[in-house]
Amino acid sequence: VNLIGSTTTKAGLNVKAKLSKKKYETGIKVSNEDFARIKIKPKRFHGDWN
């Protein structure tokens, strides 16, 4: 988080990141129908990371 939080670009983009200590429930199952409704559009740059 510290590395991401101090990121800037030549164009002036500032990136902010904050660590969440919230506990998230694990093991939640998403149905195939719900997953099919997610609109994921891969970008040219590292679109495979989506």
VEXDRENNU-51574 format. One record per atom (N, C-alpha, C, O): x, y, z; atom name; residue number from 1. Coordinates in steps of 0.05 Angstrom, whole numbers. Layout:
<sites>
c1, c2, c3, site, pos
X, Y, Z, CA, NUM
...
</sites>
This chain:
<sites>
c1, c2, c3, site, pos
17, -24, 0, N, 1
0, 0, 0, CA, 1
18, 25, 0, C, 1
11, 45, -13, O, 1
39, 25, 14, N, 2
57, 48, 15, CA, 2
68, 55, -13, C, 2
70, 78, -20, O, 2
76, 34, -28, N, 3
86, 39, -55, CA, 3
65, 50, -73, C, 3
71, 68, -88, O, 3
41, 39, -72, N, 4
19, 49, -89, CA, 4
12, 77, -81, C, 4
7, 94, -98, O, 4
11, 82, -55, N, 5
2, 108, -45, CA, 5
20, 131, -53, C, 5
11, 154, -53, O, 5
45, 126, -59, N, 6
63, 148, -66, CA, 6
68, 150, -96, C, 6
87, 163, -105, O, 6
52, 137, -112, N, 7
55, 136, -141, CA, 7
46, 162, -154, C, 7
24, 172, -147, O, 7
61, 172, -173, N, 8
53, 195, -189, CA, 8
63, 190, -218, C, 8
79, 172, -222, O, 8
53, 205, -237, N, 9
62, 203, -264, CA, 9
71, 230, -274, C, 9
66, 250, -261, O, 9
84, 230, -297, N, 10
93, 255, -309, CA, 10
70, 274, -316, C, 10
73, 298, -316, O, 10
47, 262, -322, N, 11
23, 277, -328, CA, 11
9, 288, -304, C, 11
-10, 304, -306, O, 11
18, 281, -280, N, 12
7, 291, -255, CA, 12
-14, 274, -242, C, 12
-27, 282, -223, O, 12
-17, 249, -251, N, 13
-36, 231, -239, CA, 13
-26, 223, -211, C, 13
-3, 216, -208, O, 13
-43, 226, -191, N, 14
-37, 217, -164, CA, 14
-54, 193, -158, C, 14
-78, 193, -163, O, 14
-41, 173, -146, N, 15
-55, 149, -139, CA, 15
-57, 148, -109, C, 15
-37, 152, -95, O, 15
-81, 142, -98, N, 16
-84, 140, -69, CA, 16
-93, 112, -63, C, 16
-110, 100, -76, O, 16
-82, 101, -42, N, 17
-89, 74, -33, CA, 17
-92, 74, -3, C, 17
-77, 88, 11, O, 17
-110, 59, 7, N, 18
-114, 57, 36, CA, 18
-119, 28, 44, C, 18
-134, 14, 31, O, 18
-106, 20, 65, N, 19
-108, -8, 74, CA, 19
-134, -11, 90, C, 19
-139, 4, 108, O, 19
-150, -30, 82, N, 20
-174, -36, 97, CA, 20
-170, -60, 115, C, 20
-161, -81, 105, O, 20
-175, -57, 140, N, 21
-172, -79, 159, CA, 21
-199, -94, 164, C, 21
-201, -110, 182, O, 21
-219, -87, 147, N, 22
-245, -100, 149, CA, 22
-242, -129, 143, C, 22
-227, -137, 126, O, 22
-257, -145, 157, N, 23
-257, -174, 152, CA, 23
-279, -180, 133, C, 23
-303, -174, 137, O, 23
-272, -193, 111, N, 24
-291, -200, 90, CA, 24
-298, -230, 91, C, 24
-280, -246, 96, O, 24
-323, -236, 87, N, 25
-332, -264, 88, CA, 25
-319, -279, 64, C, 25
-318, -269, 42, O, 25
-309, -302, 69, N, 26
-298, -319, 48, CA, 26
-316, -341, 41, C, 26
-335, -347, 55, O, 26
-311, -354, 18, N, 27
-327, -377, 10, CA, 27
-353, -371, -3, C, 27
-370, -388, -7, O, 27
-358, -345, -10, N, 28
-383, -338, -22, CA, 28
-383, -348, -51, C, 28
-364, -344, -66, O, 28
-404, -362, -59, N, 29
-406, -373, -85, CA, 29
-423, -355, -103, C, 29
-444, -345, -95, O, 29
-414, -351, -127, N, 30
-428, -335, -147, CA, 30
-439, -354, -168, C, 30
-425, -371, -179, O, 30
-465, -352, -174, N, 31
-477, -370, -193, CA, 31
-466, -363, -221, C, 31
-458, -341, -226, O, 31
-467, -383, -239, N, 32
-459, -378, -267, CA, 32
-476, -356, -280, C, 32
-465, -340, -296, O, 32
-501, -355, -272, N, 33
-519, -334, -283, CA, 33
-510, -306, -274, C, 33
-509, -288, -291, O, 33
-504, -303, -249, N, 34
-494, -277, -239, CA, 34
-467, -270, -251, C, 34
-463, -247, -259, O, 34
-450, -289, -253, N, 35
-423, -284, -264, CA, 35
-425, -276, -293, C, 35
-410, -259, -302, O, 35
-444, -287, -308, N, 36
-447, -281, -336, CA, 36
-456, -252, -340, C, 36
-452, -240, -361, O, 36
-468, -240, -320, N, 37
-478, -212, -321, CA, 37
-456, -192, -316, C, 37
-460, -168, -321, O, 37
-433, -200, -307, N, 38
-411, -182, -302, CA, 38
-399, -173, -329, C, 38
-392, -190, -345, O, 38
-397, -147, -333, N, 39
-387, -137, -358, CA, 39
-357, -130, -355, C, 39
-350, -108, -345, O, 39
-340, -148, -363, N, 40
-311, -144, -361, CA, 40
-301, -137, -388, C, 40
-305, -153, -407, O, 40
-288, -114, -391, N, 41
-277, -106, -416, CA, 41
-246, -104, -413, C, 41
-236, -84, -402, O, 41
-232, -123, -423, N, 42
-202, -123, -421, CA, 42
-191, -99, -436, C, 42
-200, -92, -458, O, 42
-171, -86, -424, N, 43
-157, -64, -438, CA, 43
-134, -76, -453, C, 43
-125, -98, -449, O, 43
-123, -60, -472, N, 44
-101, -70, -488, CA, 44
-76, -74, -470, C, 44
-62, -94, -474, O, 44
-72, -57, -451, N, 45
-49, -59, -433, CA, 45
-56, -77, -410, C, 45
-72, -69, -393, O, 45
-45, -101, -409, N, 46
-50, -120, -388, CA, 46
-79, -127, -384, C, 46
-88, -131, -361, O, 46
-94, -129, -405, N, 47
-122, -137, -404, CA, 47
-126, -165, -392, C, 47
-147, -171, -381, O, 47
-105, -181, -394, N, 48
-106, -208, -382, CA, 48
-106, -207, -351, C, 48
-111, -227, -338, O, 48
-100, -184, -340, N, 49
-100, -181, -310, CA, 49
-129, -178, -300, C, 49
-133, -181, -276, O, 49
-148, -173, -317, N, 50
-176, -169, -308, CA, 50
-185, -196, -298, C, 50
-208, -198, -289, O, 50
</sites>
